[in-house]
């Protein structure tokens, strides 16, 4: 099986746009390639520099955007539409344009919500400045160049205290950062610095497939991107680990279970129907022996995480159970396709399963075969076999 190329962003010291860019340079992305892509944007008066630095005991790469100070630079406030036009008019790839615009749109939306205005009226200050545009677009180009299939990230260290910005003094995390991190696991280790910036929050929020511990992978390389601050308590670096995952499941599901030894057996059918209607992917009963040698049934429900609560509630309300347990499982599935085939007695839908483009499973739909069998007074096996044979010929 072809491995999945994955990157893990270890944000123990937060994350920012320049830290992302620095870490990817440290991983081996060619700065010249990034500069060449950025040069297609109508953005003047800056230079993208890199240098090796140490933060504590760790060496890494510092990505730095140096602004031309002659004539004196003035704070730049751009609208989202201005940034979108800069990207649209550039020669960046369509993927880089799309992803960069989406990241800026994320920031524009939260700024609009904070200032009680519309997307079109928001003026970026720090994020609209040249250095932030370079960090975001440069980071997007770098990520695309690594051909990463999946991105994972640790919980984000956001810092605490206060930060001075164009809007004045703001608490850490800044209001925009906080809104961008909705649904993302965060923490503060007590460092009174802004460790996670709006740019970093927007980028990792856009790219990360999952937040949590380092996934099982075969490590290929790692890189460190340095932050601005010297922090005595820890090395102020973003660590990015690049690796290959060989057995990553297609999706993560939940199994909900309960043991029942005192319910009327006639109720099981109704419970199963209710579970399927509420979104269960599978429901099955397993005969078991419980304490005092009581015969019982273990009810197992396969579910997505989003349906876990409602399915658990059905088990607690509609059965005699006093509690349920659940655990997460991975699932790998074949690529599926439904086709209708013509048999001697009528059309039958057939489910076709493919693995890496090769057909490995063919399964005529039972209900179609059953309906035709009853209507035509023909053996269901004959209908099933001919439907399968016709599907093989496709």
C-alpha positions as CSV (number, residue, x, y, z in Angstrom):
1,X,0.0,0.0,0.0
2,X,1.3,3.5,-0.9
3,X,2.2,5.4,2.3
4,X,0.6,8.6,3.3
5,X,3.0,11.5,3.5
6,X,2.2,13.4,6.8
7,X,3.4,16.4,8.7
8,X,3.0,16.9,12.4
9,X,3.2,20.5,13.7
10,X,4.4,20.4,17.3
11,X,3.2,23.7,18.7
12,X,4.6,23.4,22.3
13,X,5.8,27.0,21.9
14,X,2.9,28.3,19.8
15,X,2.7,29.0,16.1
16,X,3.1,32.0,13.8
17,X,3.4,32.6,10.1
18,X,7.2,33.1,10.2
19,X,7.7,30.1,12.5
20,X,5.8,27.9,9.9
21,X,7.9,29.3,7.1
22,X,11.2,28.9,9.1
23,X,10.3,25.3,10.0
24,X,9.6,24.3,6.4
25,X,12.8,25.9,5.2
26,X,14.6,23.9,7.9
27,X,12.9,20.8,6.5
28,X,14.6,21.5,3.2
29,X,12.2,23.7,1.2
30,X,14.3,25.8,-1.1
31,X,13.9,29.6,-0.1
32,X,14.7,30.5,-3.7
33,X,11.6,28.6,-4.9
34,X,9.5,30.5,-2.4
35,X,11.0,33.9,-3.4
36,X,10.4,33.1,-7.0
37,X,6.7,32.4,-6.3
38,X,6.4,35.5,-4.2
39,X,7.9,37.7,-6.9
40,X,4.8,37.1,-9.0
41,X,2.8,39.1,-6.5
42,X,2.7,42.8,-7.0
43,X,4.3,43.4,-3.6
44,X,7.4,45.6,-3.3
45,X,9.8,46.9,-0.8
46,X,10.8,43.8,1.1
47,X,13.4,41.0,1.2
48,X,12.8,37.4,2.5
49,X,15.9,36.4,4.5
50,X,16.8,33.2,6.4
51,X,19.4,32.5,9.0
52,X,20.3,29.8,11.4
53,X,19.6,30.7,15.1
54,X,19.5,28.9,18.5
55,X,16.7,29.0,20.9
56,X,17.9,27.4,24.1
57,X,19.7,24.1,23.1
58,X,18.0,23.8,19.7
59,X,19.1,25.2,16.4
60,X,16.6,26.1,13.7
61,X,15.8,28.5,10.9
62,X,14.6,32.0,11.4
63,X,12.5,33.3,8.4
64,X,12.5,37.1,8.4
65,X,10.8,39.6,6.1
66,X,12.9,42.8,6.0
67,X,11.0,45.9,5.0
68,X,12.6,48.6,2.9
69,X,12.8,51.6,5.3
70,X,13.6,54.2,2.7
71,X,11.3,56.0,2.2
72,X,9.9,55.4,5.7
73,X,7.4,52.6,5.7
74,X,3.9,53.4,6.8
75,X,1.5,50.9,8.4
76,X,-0.5,49.2,5.6
77,X,-4.2,48.6,6.0
78,X,-5.6,46.4,3.2
79,X,-9.1,45.1,2.7
80,X,-9.7,41.4,2.0
81,X,-10.6,42.4,-1.6
82,X,-7.2,44.1,-2.0
83,X,-5.4,40.9,-0.9
84,X,-7.6,38.7,-3.0
85,X,-6.8,40.9,-6.1
86,X,-3.0,40.7,-5.4
87,X,-3.3,36.9,-5.4
88,X,-5.6,36.7,-8.3
89,X,-3.3,38.8,-10.5
90,X,-0.2,36.8,-9.6
91,X,1.2,33.8,-11.4
92,X,0.9,31.6,-8.3
93,X,-0.7,28.1,-8.9
94,X,-4.4,27.8,-8.7
95,X,-4.1,25.7,-5.5
96,X,-1.8,28.2,-3.8
97,X,-4.2,31.1,-4.8
98,X,-7.2,29.2,-3.5
99,X,-5.6,28.1,-0.2
100,X,-4.1,31.5,0.5
101,X,-7.4,33.3,-0.1
102,X,-9.2,30.9,2.2
103,X,-6.7,31.6,5.0
104,X,-7.1,35.4,4.6
105,X,-10.9,35.0,4.4
106,X,-10.8,33.1,7.8
107,X,-9.1,36.1,9.4
108,X,-11.4,38.6,7.7
109,X,-14.5,36.8,9.0
110,X,-13.4,36.8,12.6
111,X,-12.3,40.5,12.3
112,X,-15.7,41.4,10.9
113,X,-17.4,39.5,13.7
114,X,-15.3,41.3,16.4
115,X,-15.9,44.7,14.9
116,X,-19.5,44.1,14.1
117,X,-19.2,44.9,10.4
118,X,-19.1,43.1,7.0
119,X,-16.3,41.2,5.3
120,X,-15.9,43.9,2.6
121,X,-15.4,46.7,5.2
122,X,-12.7,45.0,7.2
123,X,-9.2,46.6,7.0
124,X,-6.4,44.3,7.9
125,X,-3.6,46.0,9.8
126,X,-0.9,43.6,11.0
127,X,-2.2,40.8,8.7
128,X,-2.5,43.1,5.7
129,X,1.1,44.2,6.0
130,X,3.8,43.0,3.6
131,X,5.4,40.6,6.1
132,X,2.2,38.8,6.9
133,X,1.3,38.4,3.3
134,X,4.8,36.9,2.6
135,X,4.5,34.6,5.6
136,X,1.1,33.2,4.6
137,X,1.6,32.9,0.9
138,X,5.2,31.7,1.4
139,X,4.0,29.1,3.9
140,X,1.2,27.9,1.5
141,X,3.7,27.5,-1.4
142,X,6.2,25.6,0.9
143,X,3.5,23.2,2.2
144,X,2.4,22.5,-1.4
145,X,6.0,21.9,-2.5
146,X,6.4,19.1,0.1
147,X,3.4,17.2,-1.4
148,X,1.9,16.5,2.0
149,X,-1.2,14.3,2.1
150,X,-2.2,15.0,5.7
151,X,-1.3,17.5,8.4
152,X,-1.6,16.9,12.1
153,X,-1.0,19.3,15.0
154,X,-0.5,19.2,18.8
155,X,-2.6,21.4,21.1
156,X,-1.4,25.0,20.7
157,X,0.4,26.9,23.5
158,X,-1.2,30.4,23.2
159,X,0.7,32.2,25.9
160,X,-0.9,34.8,28.2
161,X,-0.6,38.4,29.3
162,X,-1.1,41.3,26.9
163,X,0.1,42.3,23.4
164,X,0.4,45.7,21.8
165,X,-1.0,45.9,18.2
166,X,-2.6,48.4,15.8
167,X,-5.9,48.3,17.8
168,X,-4.1,49.0,21.1
169,X,-3.4,46.7,24.0
170,X,-5.1,43.4,23.8
171,X,-5.3,40.3,26.1
172,X,-3.4,37.2,24.9
173,X,-4.7,35.3,23.0
174,X,-5.9,38.3,21.0
175,X,-9.6,38.3,20.2
176,X,-9.1,37.4,16.6
177,X,-6.7,34.5,17.5
178,X,-9.3,33.2,20.0
179,X,-12.1,33.1,17.5
180,X,-9.8,31.5,14.9
181,X,-9.0,28.7,17.4
182,X,-12.7,27.8,18.0
183,X,-12.8,24.0,18.3
184,X,-9.0,23.7,18.5
185,X,-7.3,22.4,21.7
186,X,-5.2,25.1,23.3
187,X,-3.3,25.7,26.6
188,X,-1.0,28.2,28.3
189,X,2.2,27.1,30.0
190,X,2.3,30.5,31.8
191,X,4.6,32.3,29.4
192,X,3.6,36.0,29.3
193,X,4.0,36.4,25.6
194,X,1.8,36.1,22.5
195,X,2.9,32.6,21.4
196,X,0.2,31.9,18.9
197,X,-0.6,34.7,16.4
198,X,-3.7,35.2,14.2
199,X,-1.6,34.2,11.1
200,X,-0.4,31.0,12.8
201,X,-3.9,30.2,14.1
202,X,-5.5,30.8,10.7
203,X,-3.0,28.6,8.8
204,X,-3.0,25.6,11.2
205,X,-6.8,25.8,11.5
206,X,-7.1,25.6,7.8
207,X,-4.6,22.8,7.2
208,X,-4.8,20.5,10.2
209,X,-6.8,17.3,9.7
210,X,-6.6,16.5,13.4
211,X,-5.2,17.9,16.6
212,X,-3.7,15.6,19.2
213,X,-0.6,13.5,19.9
214,X,2.1,12.6,17.3
215,X,0.5,9.9,15.1
216,X,2.3,6.6,14.4
217,X,4.6,7.3,11.4
218,X,8.0,6.4,9.9
219,X,9.9,9.6,10.4
220,X,11.5,11.1,7.2
221,X,12.9,14.4,8.5
222,X,12.2,17.2,11.0
223,X,12.6,21.0,11.0
224,X,12.6,23.9,13.5
225,X,11.2,27.4,12.9
226,X,12.4,30.0,15.3
227,X,10.1,32.5,16.9
228,X,11.0,36.1,17.7
229,X,11.2,35.9,21.5
230,X,14.0,34.5,23.6
231,X,12.2,32.5,26.3
232,X,14.3,31.2,29.1
233,X,11.8,28.5,30.1
234,X,11.8,26.7,26.8
235,X,13.2,26.8,23.2
236,X,10.9,29.1,21.3
237,X,10.6,26.9,18.2
238,X,7.9,25.4,16.1
239,X,8.8,21.8,15.3
240,X,7.5,20.1,12.1
241,X,8.0,16.3,11.8
242,X,7.7,14.8,8.3
243,X,6.9,11.1,8.0
244,X,5.1,8.3,6.2
245,X,2.0,6.6,7.6
246,X,1.5,3.1,6.2
247,X,-1.6,2.0,8.1
248,X,-3.6,5.2,8.6
249,X,-7.3,4.3,8.6
250,X,-9.6,6.0,6.1
251,X,-11.6,7.4,9.0
252,X,-12.0,7.1,12.8
253,X,-15.2,5.8,14.1
254,X,-16.7,5.0,17.5
255,X,-18.0,1.7,18.8
256,X,-20.8,2.1,21.5
257,X,-21.6,-1.0,23.5
258,X,-23.8,-2.2,26.3
259,X,-24.6,-5.6,27.9
260,X,-28.3,-6.5,28.4
261,X,-29.6,-9.5,30.3
262,X,-33.1,-8.4,31.5
263,X,-34.9,-7.0,28.4
264,X,-37.8,-8.5,26.5
265,X,-36.3,-9.9,23.3
266,X,-39.1,-8.5,21.3
267,X,-37.7,-5.0,21.8
268,X,-34.4,-5.6,20.1
269,X,-35.8,-5.2,16.5
270,X,-37.3,-1.8,17.4
271,X,-34.1,-0.6,19.1
272,X,-32.1,-1.7,16.0
273,X,-34.4,0.3,13.7
274,X,-34.2,3.4,15.9
275,X,-30.4,3.2,15.9
276,X,-30.1,2.9,12.1
277,X,-32.6,5.8,11.6
278,X,-30.5,8.0,13.9
279,X,-27.3,7.4,11.9
280,X,-25.7,4.2,13.1
281,X,-23.4,2.7,10.5
282,X,-23.9,-0.8,11.8
283,X,-25.7,-2.5,14.7
284,X,-25.2,-6.1,15.9
285,X,-26.0,-8.3,18.8
286,X,-23.5,-10.8,20.3
287,X,-24.7,-13.6,22.7
288,X,-22.6,-13.5,25.9
289,X,-22.7,-14.9,29.5
290,X,-22.7,-12.4,32.3
291,X,-22.3,-12.7,36.1
292,X,-24.1,-15.6,37.8
293,X,-24.1,-17.4,34.4
294,X,-26.9,-15.2,33.0
295,X,-27.3,-15.4,29.2
296,X,-27.3,-11.9,27.7
297,X,-26.7,-9.9,24.6
298,X,-23.9,-7.4,23.9
299,X,-25.3,-4.6,21.8
300,X,-22.7,-3.0,19.6
301,X,-23.2,0.2,17.5
302,X,-20.7,1.5,15.0
303,X,-21.0,5.3,14.8
304,X,-19.3,8.5,13.7
305,X,-18.2,10.8,16.5
306,X,-20.9,13.3,15.7
307,X,-23.7,10.8,16.2
308,X,-22.2,9.2,19.3
309,X,-24.3,11.2,21.8
310,X,-27.7,10.6,20.2
311,X,-27.1,6.9,19.6
312,X,-26.0,6.5,23.3
313,X,-29.2,8.3,24.3
314,X,-31.3,5.8,22.3
315,X,-29.6,2.9,24.1
316,X,-30.2,4.4,27.5
317,X,-33.8,5.4,26.8
318,X,-35.0,2.4,24.7
319,X,-33.3,-0.5,26.4
320,X,-33.0,-1.7,30.0
321,X,-29.3,-0.6,30.1
322,X,-28.0,1.7,32.9
323,X,-24.9,2.7,31.0
324,X,-22.9,2.4,27.8
325,X,-19.2,2.4,27.0
326,X,-17.5,3.5,23.9
327,X,-14.1,3.4,22.2
328,X,-12.6,4.7,19.0
329,X,-11.6,2.5,16.1
330,X,-10.1,3.0,12.7
331,X,-11.9,1.9,9.5
332,X,-10.5,1.3,6.1
333,X,-13.1,0.9,3.3
334,X,-13.0,0.1,-0.4
335,X,-13.9,2.8,-2.9
336,X,-17.6,2.1,-3.6
337,X,-19.7,2.6,-6.7
338,X,-23.4,1.7,-7.3
339,X,-24.4,0.6,-10.8
340,X,-27.6,-0.8,-12.2
341,X,-27.3,-3.9,-14.4
342,X,-29.9,-5.5,-16.6
343,X,-30.9,-9.1,-15.9
344,X,-33.5,-11.4,-17.6
345,X,-36.1,-10.3,-15.0
346,X,-35.3,-6.6,-14.6
347,X,-32.8,-4.0,-13.3
348,X,-30.7,-4.8,-10.2
349,X,-28.4,-2.4,-8.4
350,X,-25.0,-3.7,-7.8
351,X,-22.4,-2.4,-5.3
352,X,-18.9,-2.5,-6.7
353,X,-15.8,-2.2,-4.4
354,X,-12.4,-1.1,-5.7
355,X,-9.0,-1.2,-4.2
356,X,-6.5,1.2,-5.8
357,X,-8.7,1.2,-8.9
358,X,-9.0,-2.6,-9.2
359,X,-12.5,-4.2,-8.7
360,X,-12.2,-6.6,-5.8
361,X,-15.8,-7.0,-4.7
362,X,-19.2,-7.2,-6.5
363,X,-22.4,-7.4,-4.4
364,X,-25.9,-7.3,-5.9
365,X,-28.4,-5.5,-3.7
366,X,-30.4,-8.0,-1.7
367,X,-33.6,-6.0,-1.6
368,X,-33.7,-5.6,-5.4
369,X,-33.2,-9.3,-5.9
370,X,-35.9,-10.1,-3.3
371,X,-38.5,-7.8,-4.9
372,X,-37.9,-9.3,-8.4
373,X,-37.9,-12.8,-6.9
374,X,-41.4,-12.3,-5.3
375,X,-42.8,-10.6,-8.4
376,X,-41.5,-13.0,-11.0
377,X,-41.6,-16.1,-8.9
378,X,-37.9,-16.8,-9.7
379,X,-35.2,-18.1,-7.3
380,X,-33.5,-15.2,-5.6
381,X,-30.2,-17.0,-6.1
382,X,-30.6,-17.1,-9.9
383,X,-31.3,-13.3,-9.9
384,X,-28.3,-12.6,-7.7
385,X,-25.9,-14.8,-9.8
386,X,-27.0,-13.2,-13.1
387,X,-26.7,-9.7,-11.7
388,X,-23.2,-10.4,-10.5
389,X,-22.3,-11.9,-13.8
390,X,-23.6,-8.9,-15.7
391,X,-21.6,-6.6,-13.4
392,X,-18.4,-8.5,-14.1
393,X,-18.9,-7.7,-17.8
394,X,-19.1,-4.0,-17.3
